[in-house]
Amino acid sequence: MPQIPLHYVDIRTFCYATEDEKRVEQALRTFLPEEFEIDRAETEGHYGDRILILSARVENADDVRHVLSQLTELESFGTLLDELDDRVTENTELFVRLDKQAAFGGTVRVGDGIMFRAKVEAYPAKKEQALENARDVLERLRDESS
């Protein structure tokens, strides 16, 4: 199995006072391997309301492959590939915002609510190399899942 050129993937979402924590966790788990540990941090909103931050850092290559393979389920996967230049930073990070409501229903869609950030391996650490690596791994995973 070819190497995954990512150091790690961070996935994070907020659970607001008006949301059901179990449902928000279920939405986040749409992208994570089974039984993966989710970190919780509690904070307070501007008006004193409770906000729970749910996050996970995935570092193991097989787990990273699992998370990335979820992105290949995007209906707009081709658009994601076309937008890679805008989604990869000079610090070789790939950012995608995912729809939390759709994820709760098991659907992977670009939208609001879940932040996906991946640190792309690039030697030298330049955006151009990171773009090439990100495109290569995403296309490879898409082809494997077809």
C-alpha positions as CSV (number, residue, x, y, z in Angstrom):
1,M,0.0,0.0,0.0
2,P,1.6,3.3,-1.0
3,Q,2.6,5.9,1.6
4,I,0.1,8.6,2.6
5,P,2.0,12.0,2.3
6,L,0.4,13.6,5.4
7,H,1.9,14.1,8.8
8,Y,-1.6,14.3,10.5
9,V,-5.2,15.3,10.0
10,D,-7.1,17.4,12.5
11,I,-10.9,17.4,12.5
12,R,-12.8,19.8,14.8
13,T,-16.3,21.0,15.4
14,F,-18.3,23.0,17.9
15,C,-21.3,21.8,19.9
16,Y,-23.4,24.8,20.8
17,A,-25.9,24.9,23.7
18,T,-28.8,24.4,21.3
19,E,-27.3,21.2,19.8
20,D,-27.4,17.6,21.0
21,E,-23.8,16.6,21.9
22,K,-24.3,12.9,20.9
23,R,-25.6,14.0,17.4
24,V,-22.6,16.4,16.9
25,E,-20.2,13.6,18.0
26,Q,-21.9,11.3,15.5
27,A,-21.4,13.8,12.7
28,L,-17.7,14.1,13.6
29,R,-17.4,10.3,13.7
30,T,-18.5,10.1,10.0
31,F,-14.9,11.0,9.2
32,L,-13.1,9.0,11.9
33,P,-12.1,5.3,12.2
34,E,-14.3,3.3,14.4
35,E,-13.8,3.8,18.2
36,F,-11.4,6.7,17.6
37,E,-10.9,8.9,20.6
38,I,-12.5,12.4,20.5
39,D,-11.1,15.2,22.7
40,R,-13.5,17.5,24.4
41,A,-12.8,21.0,25.6
42,E,-15.5,23.3,27.1
43,T,-15.5,27.0,26.6
44,E,-17.9,29.9,26.9
45,G,-19.5,32.0,24.2
46,H,-19.8,35.7,24.1
47,Y,-23.1,35.6,26.0
48,G,-22.0,33.1,28.6
49,D,-23.4,30.1,26.7
50,R,-21.6,26.8,26.9
51,I,-19.7,25.7,23.8
52,L,-18.1,22.2,23.6
53,I,-15.2,21.8,21.2
54,L,-14.9,18.2,19.8
55,S,-11.7,17.4,18.0
56,A,-9.5,14.6,16.9
57,R,-5.9,14.4,15.6
58,V,-5.3,11.4,13.4
59,E,-1.6,10.5,12.9
60,N,-1.4,6.8,12.2
61,A,-1.1,6.2,8.4
62,D,-4.0,3.7,8.2
63,D,-6.3,6.0,10.1
64,V,-5.2,9.0,8.0
65,R,-6.0,6.9,4.9
66,H,-9.5,6.2,6.4
67,V,-10.2,9.9,7.0
68,L,-9.0,10.9,3.5
69,S,-11.0,8.2,1.9
70,Q,-14.1,9.9,3.4
71,L,-13.3,13.0,1.3
72,T,-13.5,10.9,-1.9
73,E,-17.2,10.4,-1.1
74,L,-17.8,14.1,-1.8
75,E,-20.2,14.7,-4.7
76,S,-18.1,17.7,-5.5
77,F,-14.8,15.8,-5.4
78,G,-13.7,17.1,-8.8
79,T,-14.4,20.7,-7.6
80,L,-12.3,20.0,-4.5
81,L,-9.4,18.9,-6.7
82,D,-9.9,22.1,-8.8
83,E,-9.8,24.2,-5.7
84,L,-6.7,22.7,-4.2
85,D,-4.6,25.7,-5.0
86,D,-6.9,27.8,-2.8
87,R,-7.1,25.1,-0.1
88,V,-3.4,24.4,0.4
89,T,-1.5,27.1,2.3
90,E,2.1,28.2,2.2
91,N,2.6,26.2,5.4
92,T,1.6,23.1,3.5
93,E,-1.7,22.6,5.2
94,L,-4.9,21.5,3.4
95,F,-8.1,23.0,4.7
96,V,-11.7,21.8,3.9
97,R,-14.9,22.9,5.7
98,L,-17.5,20.1,5.8
99,D,-21.2,20.2,6.4
100,K,-22.0,19.1,10.0
101,Q,-25.7,18.5,9.4
102,A,-25.0,16.3,6.3
103,A,-22.3,14.4,8.2
104,F,-24.8,13.6,10.9
105,G,-26.9,11.9,8.2
106,G,-23.8,10.0,7.0
107,T,-23.3,12.2,3.9
108,V,-20.0,13.9,3.1
109,R,-20.5,17.4,1.7
110,V,-18.5,20.7,1.7
111,G,-20.2,23.2,3.9
112,D,-20.1,24.6,7.4
113,G,-19.6,23.1,10.8
114,I,-16.6,20.7,10.6
115,M,-13.1,21.9,10.0
116,F,-10.7,19.5,8.3
117,R,-7.0,20.4,8.4
118,A,-4.2,18.2,7.1
119,K,-0.5,18.8,7.3
120,V,0.8,17.7,3.9
121,E,4.4,16.3,3.7
122,A,6.5,18.4,1.2
123,Y,10.2,18.2,0.7
124,P,11.2,21.0,0.3
125,A,8.3,22.5,2.4
126,K,6.8,24.5,-0.4
127,K,3.2,25.0,-1.4
128,E,3.8,23.7,-4.9
129,Q,5.2,20.4,-3.6
130,A,2.4,20.1,-1.1
131,L,-0.2,20.7,-3.8
132,E,1.3,17.9,-5.9
133,N,1.4,15.5,-3.0
134,A,-2.2,16.4,-1.9
135,R,-3.5,16.0,-5.4
136,D,-1.7,12.7,-5.9
137,V,-3.0,11.1,-2.7
138,L,-6.6,12.3,-3.2
139,E,-6.7,11.0,-6.8
140,R,-5.1,7.7,-5.8
141,L,-7.6,7.2,-3.0
142,R,-10.5,8.1,-5.3
143,D,-9.3,5.5,-7.8
144,E,-8.9,2.8,-5.1
145,S,-12.5,3.4,-3.9
146,S,-14.0,3.3,-7.4
